[in-house]
Amino acid sequence: LSDGREFFAKTIISNATRWDTFGKLLKGEKLPKEEENFQKVYVKAPSFLSIHMGVKAEVLPPDTDCHHFVLEDCWTRLEEPYGSIFLSIPTVLDSSLAPEGRHILHIFTTSSIEDWQGMSQKDYDAKKELVADEIIGRLEKKLFPGLRKSIVFKEVGTPKTHRRYLARDKGTYGPMPRGTPKGLLGMPFNTTGIDNLYCVGDSCFPGQGVIAVAFSGVMCAHRVAADIGLEKKAP
């Protein structure tokens, strides 16, 4: 662990990214061939700037959809930091998630951790507000006039936030193909090249997202249970 303590077990399941598992937790160990191949095929996706907001319900038209994607200029900006904006409004589908007369907005856009390093806490906090305000202004212009004045709660997270609270290497969202996508079956499964070491999470099949990662956990549980004799192995 980060404080120097070590724990030992017959079976280890790592839910760190594969870069952390094989690059940091297994220091000094030779990288298994399958991990070499994985890192040749996949790179770390960038992280996100996330804005969680509570707003007054009247700022959203009655027919507002749950999900939005905003790309104002051209497709060349799609993968640029802050070039495109993703927006989810879960209270459109379930109003009980927020107090009466309020909506929840989750706004996120790609961002790199390098863009947030090497600054004082004061400068870091100021930059968070500045970048978030610019993103909110774009949504106000494109979708919801008066959005700024309707805000009753706002919390901004950066790639450093993702790294700190989620233990993500550089705050990454997970693996991304270097070239032509290989499809879901290009992702590694839960077993590794090291006996009794398993991986789980978005670095494994079937990839990123809550549902995919949960499925990875279920698969890993069955694999381990079969390997240690708690479940029957398939023929």
C-alpha positions as CSV (number, residue, x, y, z in Angstrom):
1,L,0.0,0.0,0.0
2,S,1.0,3.7,-0.2
3,D,2.0,3.6,3.5
4,G,4.4,0.6,2.9
5,R,2.2,-2.2,4.4
6,E,2.0,-5.5,2.6
7,F,-0.8,-8.1,2.6
8,F,-0.6,-11.7,1.4
9,A,-3.3,-14.0,0.0
10,K,-3.6,-17.1,-2.1
11,T,-5.9,-15.3,-4.5
12,I,-5.6,-11.6,-5.4
13,I,-8.2,-9.5,-7.3
14,S,-7.0,-6.1,-8.5
15,N,-9.6,-3.5,-9.4
16,A,-6.8,-1.0,-10.2
17,T,-6.2,-0.2,-13.9
18,R,-3.9,-2.6,-15.6
19,W,-1.3,0.1,-15.9
20,D,-1.4,0.5,-12.1
21,T,-1.6,-3.2,-11.4
22,F,1.4,-4.2,-13.6
23,G,3.3,-0.9,-13.5
24,K,3.1,0.1,-9.9
25,L,1.7,-2.8,-7.7
26,L,4.0,-5.4,-9.3
27,K,7.3,-3.5,-9.2
28,G,10.2,-5.6,-10.2
29,E,8.1,-8.3,-11.8
30,K,8.6,-9.1,-15.5
31,L,5.6,-7.8,-17.5
32,P,3.6,-10.9,-18.7
33,K,3.5,-11.2,-22.5
34,E,-0.3,-10.7,-22.7
35,E,0.1,-7.4,-20.8
36,E,2.8,-6.3,-23.3
37,N,0.4,-7.0,-26.1
38,F,-2.5,-5.2,-24.3
39,Q,-0.3,-2.0,-23.9
40,K,0.6,-2.2,-27.6
41,V,-3.0,-2.3,-28.6
42,Y,-4.5,0.1,-26.0
43,V,-3.6,3.5,-24.6
44,K,-5.0,5.4,-21.7
45,A,-8.1,7.4,-22.7
46,P,-8.0,11.0,-21.4
47,S,-9.8,12.0,-18.3
48,F,-12.8,14.4,-17.8
49,L,-13.7,17.7,-16.3
50,S,-17.0,17.0,-14.6
51,I,-19.5,19.6,-13.4
52,H,-22.3,18.4,-11.1
53,M,-25.1,21.0,-10.8
54,G,-28.5,21.5,-9.2
55,V,-30.6,24.0,-11.1
56,K,-34.1,25.5,-10.9
57,A,-36.4,23.4,-12.9
58,E,-37.9,26.3,-14.9
59,V,-34.7,26.8,-16.8
60,L,-35.3,23.5,-18.7
61,P,-38.1,23.3,-21.3
62,P,-40.8,20.7,-20.5
63,D,-39.7,18.5,-23.4
64,T,-36.0,18.4,-22.5
65,D,-34.3,15.1,-23.2
66,C,-32.1,13.2,-20.7
67,H,-28.9,13.1,-22.8
68,H,-27.3,15.8,-24.9
69,F,-24.1,16.1,-26.9
70,V,-22.8,19.5,-27.9
71,L,-20.2,20.1,-30.7
72,E,-20.5,23.7,-31.8
73,D,-17.8,24.0,-34.5
74,C,-16.6,21.0,-36.5
75,W,-15.8,17.3,-36.1
76,T,-12.1,18.1,-35.9
77,R,-12.7,19.4,-32.3
78,L,-14.4,16.2,-31.2
79,E,-11.4,14.7,-29.3
80,E,-9.8,18.0,-28.3
81,P,-9.9,18.9,-24.6
82,Y,-13.1,20.8,-23.9
83,G,-14.0,20.5,-27.6
84,S,-17.3,18.6,-27.1
85,I,-19.7,18.6,-24.1
86,F,-21.7,15.7,-22.8
87,L,-24.7,16.4,-20.6
88,S,-27.0,14.0,-18.6
89,I,-30.1,15.2,-16.7
90,P,-31.3,12.1,-14.7
91,T,-34.2,14.0,-13.1
92,V,-35.9,14.1,-16.5
93,L,-36.4,10.4,-16.1
94,D,-36.8,10.3,-12.3
95,S,-37.8,13.6,-10.6
96,S,-37.5,12.0,-7.1
97,L,-33.7,12.3,-7.4
98,A,-33.8,16.0,-6.6
99,P,-35.9,18.3,-4.4
100,E,-39.2,19.5,-5.9
101,G,-38.7,22.2,-8.5
102,R,-35.0,21.2,-9.1
103,H,-33.1,19.3,-11.8
104,I,-29.7,17.6,-11.6
105,L,-27.2,18.2,-14.4
106,H,-24.0,16.2,-15.0
107,I,-21.8,17.9,-17.5
108,F,-18.5,16.5,-18.6
109,T,-15.9,17.1,-21.3
110,T,-12.5,15.5,-22.0
111,S,-9.5,16.9,-20.2
112,S,-5.9,15.9,-19.6
113,I,-4.3,15.8,-16.2
114,E,-1.2,17.6,-17.5
115,D,-3.5,20.6,-18.0
116,W,-4.0,20.8,-14.2
117,Q,-0.6,20.2,-12.7
118,G,2.1,22.5,-11.4
119,M,-0.1,25.2,-10.0
120,S,-0.9,26.4,-6.5
121,Q,-4.2,25.4,-4.8
122,K,-5.4,29.0,-5.3
123,D,-4.7,28.9,-9.0
124,Y,-6.1,25.4,-9.3
125,D,-9.4,26.4,-7.7
126,A,-9.6,29.6,-9.8
127,K,-9.0,27.6,-13.0
128,K,-11.7,25.1,-12.1
129,E,-14.2,27.9,-11.8
130,L,-13.0,29.6,-15.0
131,V,-13.2,26.5,-17.2
132,A,-16.5,25.4,-15.6
133,D,-18.0,28.8,-16.2
134,E,-16.9,28.7,-19.9
135,I,-18.5,25.3,-20.3
136,I,-21.7,26.5,-18.6
137,G,-21.8,29.5,-20.9
138,R,-21.6,27.4,-24.0
139,L,-24.6,25.3,-22.7
140,E,-26.5,28.5,-21.9
141,K,-25.9,29.8,-25.4
142,K,-26.8,26.5,-27.2
143,L,-29.5,24.9,-25.0
144,F,-30.7,26.6,-21.9
145,P,-30.9,30.5,-21.8
146,G,-30.6,31.7,-18.2
147,L,-28.7,28.6,-17.0
148,R,-26.1,30.5,-14.9
149,K,-28.7,32.3,-12.9
150,S,-30.7,29.1,-12.2
151,I,-27.7,27.3,-10.5
152,V,-28.4,26.5,-6.8
153,F,-25.5,23.9,-6.4
154,K,-22.2,23.3,-8.3
155,E,-19.3,21.0,-7.8
156,V,-16.4,20.8,-10.3
157,G,-14.0,17.8,-10.6
158,T,-10.9,17.6,-12.7
159,P,-8.6,14.7,-13.8
160,K,-6.8,15.2,-10.5
161,T,-10.1,14.6,-8.7
162,H,-10.6,11.3,-10.6
163,R,-7.1,10.2,-9.7
164,R,-7.5,11.1,-6.1
165,Y,-10.9,9.6,-5.3
166,L,-11.1,6.8,-7.9
167,A,-7.3,5.8,-7.9
168,R,-7.3,6.2,-11.7
169,D,-3.8,6.4,-13.4
170,K,-3.7,10.0,-14.5
171,G,-7.5,10.1,-14.0
172,T,-8.0,8.1,-17.1
173,Y,-11.4,6.9,-18.2
174,G,-9.9,3.6,-19.2
175,P,-8.3,1.8,-22.2
176,M,-8.7,3.2,-25.8
177,P,-7.6,1.4,-29.0
178,R,-4.4,2.9,-30.4
179,G,-5.6,2.3,-34.0
180,T,-8.6,0.5,-35.5
181,P,-11.0,-0.7,-32.7
182,K,-10.7,-4.4,-32.1
183,G,-14.2,-4.8,-30.7
184,L,-15.2,-6.0,-27.3
185,L,-13.3,-9.3,-27.7
186,G,-10.0,-7.4,-28.0
187,M,-10.3,-6.6,-24.3
188,P,-8.5,-8.9,-21.8
189,F,-10.5,-11.1,-19.6
190,N,-10.2,-11.4,-15.8
191,T,-7.3,-13.9,-15.6
192,T,-3.7,-12.7,-16.0
193,G,-0.3,-14.2,-16.9
194,I,0.4,-14.4,-13.1
195,D,-1.1,-17.4,-11.3
196,N,-3.9,-16.5,-8.9
197,L,-3.8,-12.8,-9.9
198,Y,-7.1,-11.5,-11.4
199,C,-8.0,-8.1,-12.8
200,V,-11.5,-6.6,-12.7
201,G,-12.9,-3.3,-13.9
202,D,-12.8,-1.2,-17.1
203,S,-9.4,-2.6,-18.1
204,C,-11.1,-5.9,-18.7
205,F,-13.9,-7.2,-21.0
206,P,-16.4,-5.7,-21.6
207,G,-14.9,-2.3,-21.0
208,Q,-16.0,1.1,-19.5
209,G,-19.2,2.2,-18.0
210,V,-21.2,1.2,-14.9
211,I,-23.0,-1.8,-16.5
212,A,-19.8,-3.1,-18.2
213,V,-17.7,-2.8,-15.0
214,A,-20.4,-4.5,-12.9
215,F,-20.6,-7.4,-15.5
216,S,-16.8,-7.6,-15.2
217,G,-17.1,-8.1,-11.5
218,V,-19.7,-10.8,-11.9
219,M,-17.5,-12.6,-14.4
220,C,-14.5,-12.4,-12.1
221,A,-16.4,-13.7,-9.1
222,H,-17.5,-16.8,-11.1
223,R,-14.0,-17.3,-12.5
224,V,-12.4,-17.2,-9.1
225,A,-15.1,-19.3,-7.5
226,A,-14.5,-22.0,-10.2
227,D,-10.7,-21.8,-9.8
228,I,-10.8,-22.3,-6.0
229,G,-13.4,-25.0,-6.2
230,L,-16.5,-23.2,-4.9
231,E,-18.3,-23.6,-8.3
232,K,-18.2,-26.3,-11.0
233,K,-16.0,-25.5,-13.9
234,A,-17.6,-25.5,-17.3
235,P,-16.6,-28.6,-19.4
